[in-house]
Every structure is written in structure tokens, then in C-alpha cells.
């Protein structure tokens, strides 16, 4: 049994949330660059086969405790935000 308190765990969650935010912003920066390339090459923003491949790969490496379905929900939302950023490139 752990001697950690709820506050200890909350501090840990806050630290992890900041890491997630940084990683999401890193991913967004890359998505913007991809959006520029797609725009210059007249390619569509949405690539369903790419999203399917990413989800399949993530599920292979998922060891839980989050379920594959939960992971998919999170990443589908991330994909939406990234597509929005790609659409907005100049």
C-alpha cells in the first residue's frame, strides 16, 4: 500500500498534464508543417487511412489501463484539433 496522499497524486497528475500539453503542442507544430506541405501540393487535409494506421499502431502498443476504445476517443479528438490547425495554415 502506498503512503501517498490524494494531494501527492494530484501533484503528479499536474506534472503529467504539463508534459501532455507540451507533447500536444509539439505535435501541433508538426501538423502545421504538414498542413503547409499539403496546401502547397493541393492535397486534402483529411487522410482517413493515416488515422486508421495511427490508431491501429497505438492499440498494438497500448498496455492499459486505458482501454483501446478510450484511447481511440482521445486520439480522434486530437486528430480533429490537428486537422483544424492544418486547415488554417497560410
For each residue, the residues with C-beta under 8 A, 3 or more apart:
1:
2:
3:
4: 8 9
5: 8 9
6: 9 10
7: 10 11
8: 4 5 11 12
9: 4 5 6 12 13
10: 6 7 13 14
11: 7 8 14 15
12: 8 9 15 16
13: 9 10 16 17
14: 10 11 17 18
15: 11 12 18 19
16: 12 13 19 20
17: 13 14 20 21
18: 14 15 21 22
19: 15 16 22 23
20: 16 17 23 24
21: 17 18 24 25
22: 18 19 25 26
23: 19 20 26 27
24: 20 21 27 28 78
25: 21 22 28 29
26: 22 23 29 30
27: 23 24 30 31 78 82
28: 24 25 31 32 81 82 85
29: 25 26 32 33
30: 26 27 33 34
31: 27 28 34 35 82 83 85 86
32: 28 29 35 36 85 86 89
33: 29 30 36 37
34: 30 31 37 38 86
35: 31 32 38 39 45 85 86 87 88 89
36: 32 33 39 40 89
37: 33 34 40 41 43
38: 34 35 41 43 44 45 86
39: 35 36 42 43 89
40: 36 37
41: 37 38
42: 39
43: 37 38 39
44: 38 47
45: 35 38 83 86 87
46: 83
47: 44 50 51
48: 51 52
49: 52 53
50: 47 53 54
51: 47 48 54 55 76 79
52: 48 49 55 56
53: 49 50 56 57
54: 50 51 57 58 75 79
55: 51 52 58 59 71 72 75
56: 52 53 59 60
57: 53 54 60 61
58: 54 55 61 62 71 72 75
59: 55 56 62 68 71 72
60: 56 57
61: 57 58
62: 58 59 66 68 71
63:
64: 67
65:
66: 62 70 71 74
67: 64 70 71
68: 59 62 71 72
69: 72 73
70: 66 67 73 74
71: 55 58 59 62 66 67 68 74 75
72: 55 58 59 68 69 75 76
73: 69 70 76 77
74: 66 70 71 77 78
75: 54 55 58 71 72 78 79
76: 51 72 73 79 80
77: 73 74 80 81
78: 24 27 74 75 81 82
79: 51 54 75 76 82 83
80: 76 77 83 84
81: 28 77 78 84 85
82: 27 28 31 78 79 85 86
83: 31 45 46 79 80 86 87
84: 80 81 87 88
85: 28 31 32 35 81 82 88 89
86: 31 32 34 35 38 45 82 83 89
87: 35 45 83 84
88: 35 84 85
89: 32 35 36 39 85 86
90:
